[in-house]
Amino acid sequence: MYEHIIFACTKIGTKEGLLMAEDWAGRAIASGSAIRLATFEPIITAWSLCGIPKRVEQWITQLDGLSGSNINLQPDLGTHSLYMKAMRNVQASIIDRVEESNNSDEESAEWIKQAFMQAKLCTNYLNEMLLTSMNKLDSPQDVEAMSSMFKITLGAYGCASRLSLTSPTTLSDKSHGSHNTALLDVASLIKIDDEQDDELSQMILEIMGEAYVETISQLHQTASVAASVDVIDTETSCFPLLEAEKLIRDYDDYSQKIFGDSRDINLRLRLYEEVLTGCSSIGIKQSDAEHIIRIIKVICEQVTYLNSKTAKNSRETVELTELFSTMVLSTKTAVESPQDRTVILSEIWDNAKPFFYRRVGGSGLASVGRAQLVSAMRTALDDTDSDAIEDFLSSFEHKREKKNDWLDAPFRYHNF
């Protein structure tokens, strides 16, 4: 009964309704009736959405104390993540004040300081959760909650950084490198060690992947803002390519150690795609060609490795057309000479070839649309002579099998 009443009160959507819900929550606790954590979640969620972390913290403390006699009231990681969301909502209101109000320079500078303070508070709480809970993960819900905590913290630093970069009051005192460092420091908090069992390592690996994807996303969003306001040396790219490459390699190393196969392919692809987005973002310099090409090669190598570890009769495949097309288009940004570009494009094509065709009954890891890849190559070379483009692309023309050749072959192939 109490659970339904409390939920109904919070749905009123007013402070009075929330206070009414808390009154009923007090009655539920005093009644000694069967109550559980879910009974109070609507109240905690409402305070979190209001951006009042103090009230969320008070409820977490109260429920933690009551859990001594009723284990069903023990706050879980999802409840703790609501406290971090409350701090993030405080930051959102601060950002609105800076962007929408006519503040003095001193006021804006103070609000920006407070925005970074909320990010720091999120980091402190994340560290606390890592120390107390990381080795106790035991469900997909725990993984989702811990991933959410990383995303909240990274998002808080990203938003504070972009606010600082675009504020006239701080244009003379910007440190884009320090903004990147703060994001990378959060990503580095997550570790996998040899003392953790396989199940726990797999859960931590998933959290790591989600954290790395969010880190790269925040890095290239911040890089785009930094480039647009010209806050860095024109010879230096805004997007930290070396650090991005390291995140890819670190995640791949951990993944191969734990899985050794392609079970985490979708998470990997999201990471690769975020990095490639950064490689194509504004602020990328020609001097970074070597770094971008190396990142492309690392991704191609990992996809080839995953394909070698995937059962060839697997019926579950992933779509890699966009990934390969993005790599192709990235060469236009990275490689100034069309002739040099064709060398890299040829290597990308060779890595994509195993995915152009599939066997009836299964295709292994993935599929790549050949026609779409050719189209991306044509776009990547649209700054050169059209005849030269066609001569280059014609070298990739696949000689089709004679109409009945498949009858003598163990498998039938068709163009994907």
Secondary structure, 3 states (H helix, E strand, C coil): CHHHHHHHHHCCCCHHHHHHHHHHHHHHHHHCCCCCHHHHHHHHHHHHHCCCHHHHHHHHHHHHHHCCCCHHHCCCHHHHHHHHHHHHHHHHHHHHHHHHCCCCHHHHHHHHHHHHHHHHHHHHHHHHHHHHHHHHCCCHHHHHHHHHHHHHHHHHHHHHHHHHHHCHHHCCCCCHHHHHHHHHHHHCCCCCCCCCCHHHHHHHHHHHHHHHHHHHHHHHHHHHHHHHCCCCCCCCCCCCHHHHHHHHHHHHHHHHHHCCCCCCHHHHHHHHHHHHHHHCCCCCCHHHHHHHHHHHHHHHHHHHHHHHCCCCCCCCCEECHHHHHHHHHHHHHHCCCHHHHHHHHHHHHHHHHHHCEEECCECCCEECCHHHHHHHHHHHCCCCCHHHHHHHHHCCCCCCCCCCHHHHCCCCEEEC
